[in-house]
């Protein structure tokens, strides 16, 4: 249980990732919401889903939505799900003072750097955890007085969540956090059970879909292209993604990670 003086400071950070190896760019990130409003957000997103996207599927598991599941004919349904997040602050936080932050944060990682791998054994896990660390550190700098529960989408890793949280906390304190051990929890979660992770995945996938060139392919999925356009317009990120430029304001914050080595494209254009 949070201490009384800390109760209003906790935020949940939801993190998904899209397009790892064999692509030029990996995108990680997702929704940040005050803990006090997280249950309401889960309810809003769930209620925005059509009946066919709710409940338990034939496989006995909770049904979920995600970028990979977008198909022709599903555009309208996915737009309503995205809107459930996009309109959340207006519906629930408008007029409230010190309610906290409701934003999306995404980091774009250039995979063209030689030797960069984020899957496949211990080396890939360590590399991914490093990107997770820097992503959360950047969020922490924007909320120096807040406390964090970090919920990445479930993945195979040998690292213990409490150890990663401790490392993040030390980094956040060095970066100016006003709280001791600001990253209080890091638990990997199954996205089937977390609505905010599912929406995080949809937006994450749209950004990666464009950056990795799938958007411009002649046989690209029509509804994915239109949903990508809708998301880019809804969060005003079109020009930033096109220019690969950081966007540091608004409901969606976008960072392009810088690396010292010169990138080498995995899919060079023909000359």
C-alpha positions in Angstrom: 0.0 0.0 0.0 1.3 3.5 -0.9 2.1 5.8 2.0 -0.5 8.6 2.4 2.0 11.3 1.2 2.9 9.2 -1.9 -0.6 8.0 -2.9 -1.1 10.5 -5.6 2.4 10.2 -7.1 2.3 6.7 -8.5 2.0 6.2 -12.3 1.9 3.0 -14.4 4.3 2.8 -17.4 3.1 0.3 -20.0 5.7 -0.8 -22.6 5.4 -2.8 -25.7 7.9 -3.3 -28.6 7.6 -3.8 -32.3 9.9 -4.9 -35.1 13.1 -6.2 -33.6 15.6 -8.1 -35.7 15.6 -8.0 -39.5 14.2 -4.5 -39.6 15.8 -1.1 -39.7 14.0 0.3 -36.6 12.6 -1.1 -33.4 9.9 0.9 -31.5 9.4 0.5 -27.8 7.0 2.4 -25.5 3.4 3.0 -24.6 0.9 4.6 -22.2 1.7 6.3 -19.0 -1.3 6.9 -16.7 -1.7 7.8 -13.0 -2.2 4.6 -10.9 -5.4 6.2 -9.5 -6.9 6.3 -13.1 -5.5 3.1 -14.4 -8.5 1.0 -13.6 -10.8 3.5 -15.3 -8.6 3.5 -18.4 -8.8 -0.3 -18.5 -12.6 -0.1 -18.4 -12.8 2.6 -21.1 -10.6 0.7 -23.5 -12.4 -2.6 -22.9 -15.8 -1.0 -23.4 -14.6 0.6 -26.7 -14.1 -2.9 -28.1 -16.8 -4.6 -30.1 -18.3 -7.7 -28.6 -16.3 -10.0 -30.9 -13.0 -8.5 -29.4 -14.1 -9.1 -25.7 -14.3 -12.1 -23.4 -12.7 -15.5 -23.9 -11.7 -16.9 -27.2 -12.1 -20.4 -28.5 -8.5 -21.1 -27.3 -9.6 -20.4 -23.7 -7.6 -17.2 -23.5 -8.8 -13.6 -23.2 -9.3 -12.0 -26.6 -6.9 -9.1 -27.4 -6.3 -6.5 -30.1 -3.0 -5.5 -31.5 -1.3 -4.2 -34.6 -0.6 -7.7 -36.0 -4.4 -8.5 -35.7 -5.5 -5.5 -37.8 -7.2 -6.8 -40.9 -9.2 -5.4 -43.8 -12.6 -4.5 -42.5 -11.5 -3.8 -38.9 -10.5 -0.1 -39.3 -13.6 1.5 -37.7 -13.3 -0.8 -34.7 -9.7 -0.1 -34.1 -10.2 3.7 -34.4 -12.7 3.5 -31.5 -10.2 1.6 -29.4 -7.5 4.2 -30.1 -10.0 7.0 -29.3 -10.7 5.5 -25.9 -7.1 6.4 -24.9 -6.9 9.6 -26.9 -10.0 11.1 -25.3 -9.3 9.8 -21.8 -7.7 12.9 -20.3 -10.6 15.1 -21.6 -13.2 12.8 -20.1 -11.6 12.1 -16.7 -8.9 14.6 -15.8 -10.2 17.9 -17.2 -10.3 20.5 -14.5 -8.4 18.3 -12.0 -5.2 19.8 -10.4 -2.1 17.7 -10.0 -3.9 14.7 -11.4 -0.7 13.4 -13.0 0.3 12.7 -16.6 -1.6 10.8 -19.2 0.7 10.5 -22.3 2.3 8.0 -24.6 6.0 7.8 -24.8 7.9 5.9 -27.6 11.5 5.4 -28.3 12.8 4.5 -31.8 16.0 2.4 -31.9 18.1 2.2 -35.0 18.7 -1.5 -35.7 21.2 -0.8 -38.5 24.0 -0.4 -36.0 26.3 -3.4 -36.5 26.0 -5.9 -33.7 22.7 -4.6 -32.3 20.5 -7.6 -31.5 17.5 -7.6 -29.1 16.4 -11.2 -29.3 18.2 -14.5 -29.1 19.7 -15.5 -25.8 21.3 -13.6 -23.0 23.0 -11.0 -25.2 19.6 -10.0 -26.8 17.9 -9.8 -23.4 20.6 -7.5 -22.0 20.5 -5.2 -25.0 16.7 -4.9 -24.8 16.8 -4.2 -21.1 19.3 -1.4 -21.8 16.8 0.2 -24.1 14.0 -0.3 -21.6 16.2 1.4 -19.0 16.9 4.5 -21.1 13.3 4.7 -22.2 12.1 4.8 -18.6 14.9 7.1 -17.6 13.7 9.6 -20.2 10.1 9.4 -18.7 11.5 9.8 -15.2 13.2 13.1 -16.2 9.7 14.4 -17.2 8.2 13.4 -13.9 11.0 13.9 -11.3 8.5 13.9 -8.4 6.6 10.8 -9.4 6.8 7.2 -8.5 6.6 4.4 -11.1 5.2 0.9 -11.7 6.7 -0.4 -14.9 4.8 -3.0 -16.9 6.5 -4.2 -20.1 4.8 -6.8 -22.3 5.7 -10.3 -21.3 8.9 -11.7 -22.9 11.4 -14.4 -22.1 14.1 -13.1 -19.8 16.3 -14.4 -17.0 16.4 -11.0 -15.3 14.4 -10.4 -12.2 12.0 -7.5 -12.3 13.0 -6.1 -8.9 16.7 -6.0 -10.0 15.8 -4.0 -13.1 13.6 -1.7 -11.0 16.6 -1.1 -8.6 18.9 -0.2 -11.5 16.3 2.1 -13.0 15.8 3.8 -9.6 19.5 4.5 -9.2 19.6 6.0 -12.7 16.5 8.1 -12.1 17.9 9.5 -8.9 21.1 10.4 -10.7 19.0 12.1 -13.4 17.2 14.3 -10.9 14.4 12.3 -9.3 13.3 13.9 -6.0 12.2 10.5 -4.6 14.1 7.6 -3.2 13.7 4.4 -5.3 11.3 6.0 -7.8 10.9 2.8 -9.8 9.0 0.8 -7.2 8.0 -2.1 -9.3 8.8 -3.8 -12.7 6.7 -6.7 -13.7 6.3 -8.3 -17.1 2.6 -8.6 -18.0 0.7 -10.7 -20.5 -0.9 -8.2 -22.9 -4.0 -10.3 -23.1 -4.9 -9.2 -19.6 -3.9 -5.5 -19.9 -5.9 -3.2 -22.2 -3.4 -0.4 -22.0 -0.7 -2.7 -23.3 -2.9 -3.6 -26.3 -3.4 0.0 -27.2 0.3 0.7 -26.7 1.0 -2.2 -29.2 -1.4 -0.7 -31.8 0.4 2.7 -31.8 3.8 1.1 -31.5 3.1 -1.1 -34.5 1.8 1.8 -36.6 5.0 3.8 -36.1 7.2 0.7 -36.9 5.0 -0.1 -39.9 5.8 3.3 -41.5 9.5 3.6 -40.5 10.3 0.1 -41.7 8.8 0.8 -45.2 5.8 -1.6 -45.0 3.4 1.4 -45.5 4.8 2.1 -49.0 4.7 -1.4 -50.3 2.2 -2.0 -53.2 0.6 -4.9 -51.3 0.3 -3.2 -48.0 -2.8 -3.9 -45.9 -5.3 -1.2 -46.7 -6.8 -0.9 -43.2 -3.3 -0.8 -41.6 -2.3 2.1 -43.9 -5.5 4.0 -43.0 -5.2 3.2 -39.3 -1.6 4.4 -39.5 -2.7 7.6 -41.1 -5.4 8.0 -38.4 -3.0 7.5 -35.5 -0.4 9.9 -37.0 -3.1 12.6 -37.5 -4.7 12.0 -34.1 -1.4 12.4 -32.3 0.1 15.0 -34.7 3.3 12.9 -35.4 3.3 12.6 -39.2 6.1 15.1 -39.9 8.2 13.9 -37.0 8.1 10.3 -38.1 8.8 11.4 -41.7 11.8 13.5 -40.6 12.9 11.1 -37.9 12.8 14.0 -35.5 12.0 14.0 -31.7 8.6 15.3 -30.6 8.7 16.5 -27.1 5.2 17.8 -26.4 1.5 16.7 -26.7 -0.2 13.5 -25.9 2.4 11.4 -27.7 6.1 12.0 -27.0 8.6 10.5 -29.6 12.3 10.0 -29.2 14.8 8.8 -31.8 17.7 7.2 -30.0 21.1 8.3 -31.1 24.0 5.9 -31.5 27.7 6.7 -32.0 28.3 4.2 -34.7 27.2 4.8 -38.3 24.1 2.8 -39.2 24.1 0.3 -42.1 20.7 -0.4 -43.7 19.5 -4.0 -43.6 17.4 -3.2 -46.7 19.5 -0.9 -48.9 17.7 0.8 -51.8 18.6 -0.3 -55.3 20.9 2.0 -57.1 
